[in-house]
Amino acid sequence: MNSKKIGVLSLLLITSSLKILAQQPSTENPTKLDVNIKTPNAASIERYGNIPVSMYTGVPNISIPLHVISVGKHVLPISASYHASGIKVNDLSGDIGLGWNLSANYSISRTLRGRTDEGPMGYLDPNGGANLIPSNYTLSNDFTIDTFRAVANGTWDAQPDEFNFNIEGYSGKFILANNKVIVIPDQDIKVAYTITSGAFSFVLTDPKGINYYFDVRSEMSVTDCSGDVNSYTSRWQVSKIEFPDTKDVVTYTYANATETISQTSESRNYDYGNTTPDPVKTKQCVNYTTTIEKKVSEITFPTGKISFDYSIPKYDLSGTYGIGSMQVKDLQNAVQKKVVFNYTYYNPSSSDPLAKKLKLDNVTFNEQATNLVNKYAFEYNSGTIPAYGAKSQDIWGYYNGANNTSLIPGNTFQLYDAQGMPFTVPGGDRSVNPSVSANGILTKITFPTGGYTQFEYEPNKAGYRCGYSTIHDSIFITVPYNATAQCKGNTAPYQQSNYVDFVAPYAQQTYIVVETNQFNCTGDTRQYTLTDLTTSQVVSQDDNNDPNVDIIAGHTYRLSVNTNCENAEANTLDCLEKLKATIYIKQFSGNFQDYAYTGGLRVKKITDYDYFSNTNTVRTYDYTMPGEPGRSSGVMVFAPKYDYTYTYDFDLNAYKIGNLQPGEYYVPNIILKTSYAYTSDAGNTTQSGGNSIGYSYVREVIGDQGAGGSTLNKYNLQFTNCGFGYPFVPVTNYSHRDGKLAESKSYSAAGTLLEQSNNYYSFIANDEIRGWKASYQKMRAYTLYGNPNDDKFRGQHYYYKSEKEHLDSTVVTQYYEGNTVAQKQTYLYGTSSYYPYQITTSGSNEETVTQTTRRAADFTVSASGTLTGVTQVLKYMKDNHLNDYVIESYSQVNGNATGGYINEYGLYTVGGNDLVMPTTLYRLKNGSSISNYTPLSLSISSNTATLIKDSRYEQEAAYSNFNAQGNPGRLVDKSGESSLLWGYDGKYMVARLDHIDYNALQTYLSNNPSIQQTLDNPATATALLTAVQQLRTAFPQAMISGYTYLPGIGVSSISDANNQVSTYEYDNLGRLLRIKDANGNLIRTNEYQYQN
């Protein structure tokens, strides 16, 4: 039986008669686009900065405390955090498992834009870089074309890199320009950098003046599809943290780990410009990224250290290891606590190592490295997660279960060219699949107490697209059109034909399914024919299935079937020929859908179970618009883009060069072609902060059926620019404005409004840095002659804008028994603009309460020359970013002062270090309110400043004689003079001596060095208490208390002025167990219950 298939799009695949096409140079767009592949740890940390843990994003806060490093009055918590926004196919195992992040990893990671900022021809290069950006031109001309071309092909860089940072309590990004640094959003973070031997080092300083030094570099080498190798620093990790008030240092030690990540890229280009389309240009290649990643192996602090053991294989990152345990040790290297991370693997029986991702099953806390004390256990959704690199992804990169062979999103649309043909891009199903989006996600945490928290998720769902365009999408159905025919050998009628006609409402690629009986009638025939009646062309003809049938919108088609038994052999009288052909056509159902799924998850329900009371607390979350239960309040703030177009000149006669006959002349025949490019990698992923959706309304319902009432939260959502197409420059981004709580309403179980809170914000512009990207608008892909200026370029400006976020006011209204009570808080901001210096509360009771707080940053020192006194201190605090130190705070009721205090600071040089210390505390006298209160002012004369304060302040305490750790040796307060002695390397107060002359005490200790040595570094608690008792004997008139410690844990004993000793006992996790009095009687007992 003969059959043939005719396809309109087969024109794309035939070989052109122009021989030059077999040898033509590449018509690939030479514009360099950004490629950024993140290491697992960097990606995990950035996800926390980019997708906030908030009801605004639907992401719950999941964190397990591991340890707290204490340095004086400062703490550095270490925790294990899980980001429940969903698992992406290309997520790799972090150091403590897939989806988990260790908070000890303070770092700066780079998103590379073009070349490195610090490198030759980079953005900071004084001979080019930012200086290349034209002020007005967006299109090239003869005078600017060389600049446009150099930036487009990556020779020069006019785009600043982005640096994402996280330190304790703060995260964001900063951008560098010559002599300028901006932080986004604008926070009270100081960024300083140096470039040494072509390499960046950074120092970030927080508002307390804590310095974070980033000079441990992870080096990345990227081999892209063109074979170019780009090596650069992708990440900086903290080497030390220095505290301003003690100059104590926490240091970090790292080990090297080599991580190699591959990523397959695929592209298809469809070129049109004349009546015959070019053959499809396909390209597939692999990008390789190799990173020498720095893994924290040890953290050292004044009272001990923490060591990390990397012993768990990460099969998806061959040759690398996850953390098996962390051990907390004291200064004598004795283990105080051991935290063990226990794992299994996703897809444990798979033979593909890329599928075996690390799964954290539980975390145990052990005393002295062996005895189990606490345990946190984790459970996950049992659904399958695919291997790294699998093509079953939605357009946001999350698993969708599709059996794809390509990551180019499949698409069909119509080109209105000479042939009016449908334009089909074969590709994969990149839609969101709600049934598998939660596969592998964390669903339950069981706590040491036996209680647990369960999480139930659902896919993100948007009701609005970027720009707040309402989603109202047509719902399509697939309608089958079929025809059936049959005949029987040697039985009239000998043949049968049937057909069905239909009009195609949309351009589409579909398929034909054929159903037949076994072909056993020798000499018989059967086939179907699909004919385009509009053009009279046969589209498909066969007796088997056709998986690829292209349909043109608006055309009328006829699907006909024919069976013919007329020529059946005589011995096949009873044979039957039957054929049914069905074509499936997409049509509008008449209905609409008011939502669209977006990538990732949101939490639907959280259940908290209390083991001791055997009760559940259930919280459910509703993300729909109030009054519109069918419409999600979610706004799609980012949509990946996988296609773009560009144009080029093409000479149809160029192939004749070298083949000219005598007397024949070359005559160029230039046509303009348009190339439609489709890729497997979204070109605009680095335009997004990582978040695909935000919700403007979220209702939290407490208890079953809302028995505990509910709260409806409204969030600001203003960032509606979803990004640009080619060449995919960064968006001028205001996303930091989003997610701010604008309104909160609390309701009773009956739905009665109980309370409403409204917040009002403003955003104060600070500074901006400009970037510029040039790209080919038209290129000379294949022309033999012509002016190089025939290339045409387009330039696109964009800006990084830094803004301060101000909460200006909050109004709280309470409703009860038909009455309302309203209270308003307003916030005024001082010189620094980072902190409100005045908070005023006014309400229905006609009472106005004002709290004024002025910090070091609110005082401006304009003096010059040699500074002394307060001027010197305030200038030092400003220069060293000691901004968040309170100088004055006072309260007023209806304008009358009712209380206040003033901190006066001094600058001391102790042990070679400059220390700013509080020297004097003043307190406003108690009594009736003061109507004529005088706020603190700074009087400067001859470079010497005096704090002018209200006359009713009186000195409450004065500190002096500081040691190298910043601890005072002398205190004078209302009760008299006290001496404070510090031991354990000057870190802990070991004795307080009231009513004693400081100088007399120092003379005594100088004459008794053995006592001084014992106080400084006691060998045992008994030795220290003996030394304190010797002080009591030497100074009988003094009231002396003594203190012993377990360094890094807490006080172990306190002896009062009568030498009555109370003792404090701890377990090896540092938790207080018992307090006993001098006679050994229990004063207090703490029990920590662990349910196995």
Secondary structure, DSSP 4 states (H G I P E B T S, - for coil): -------GGGGGTSPPS-GGGGTPPP-------------HHHHHHHHHHHS-SSTTTT---EEEEEEEEEETTEEEEEEEEE-TT--BTT---BTTBTTEEETT--EEEEE--SS-TTSTTSTT-TTSGGGG--SS-SB--TTTHHHHHHHHTTSS--S--EEEEEETTEEEEEEEETTEEEEES--S-EEEEEEETTEEEEEEE-TB--EEEEEEEEEEEEE-TTS-EEEEEEEEEEEEEE-TTT--EEEEEEEEEEEEEEEEEEEEEEEESSSSPPPPEEEEEEEEEEEEEEEEEEEEETTEEEEEEEEEEETTSTTEEEEEEEEEE-TT--EEEEEEEEEEESSTT-S-GGG--EEEEEEEEEETTTEEEEEEEEEE--S--PPTT-S-B-TTSBB-----S--SBPEEEE--SSS--EEEE--B-----TTTTTTT-EEEEE-TTS-EEEEEEEEEEESEEGGGEEP-EEEEEEEEEEEEEEEETTBSS-EEEEEEEEE-SS-EEEEEEEEE-----TT-EEEEEEEETTTTEEEEEESS-EEEEEE-TT-EEEEEEEEE-TT--GGGTT-EEEEEEEEEEEEEEEEEE--EEEEEEEEEEEEEEETTTTEEEEEEEE-EETTEEEEE-EEE------EEEEEEEEETTGGGTT-PPTT------EEEEEEEEEESS-TTGGGS-S--EEESEEEEEESGGGTT-EEEEEE----------TT-PPP---GGGTT-EEEEEEE-TT--EEEEEEEEEEEEEEEEEEEEEEEEEEEEEE-SSS-GGG-EEEEEEEEEEEEEEEEEEEEEEEEETTEEEEEEEEEEE-TTSSSEEEEEEEETTS-EEEEEEEEGGG------SS-EHHHHHHHHHHHTTB-S-EEEEEEEETTEEEEEEEEEEEEEEETTEEEEEEEEEEEEPPSS-BTT----EEEEETTEEEEE--TTEEEEEEEEEE-TTS-EEEEEETTEEEEEEEETTTTEEEEEEES--HHHHHHHHHH-HHHHHHHHS-SSHHHHHHHHHHHHHH-TTSEEEEEEEETTTEEEEEE-TT-PEEEEEE-TTS-EEEEE-TTS-EEEE-------
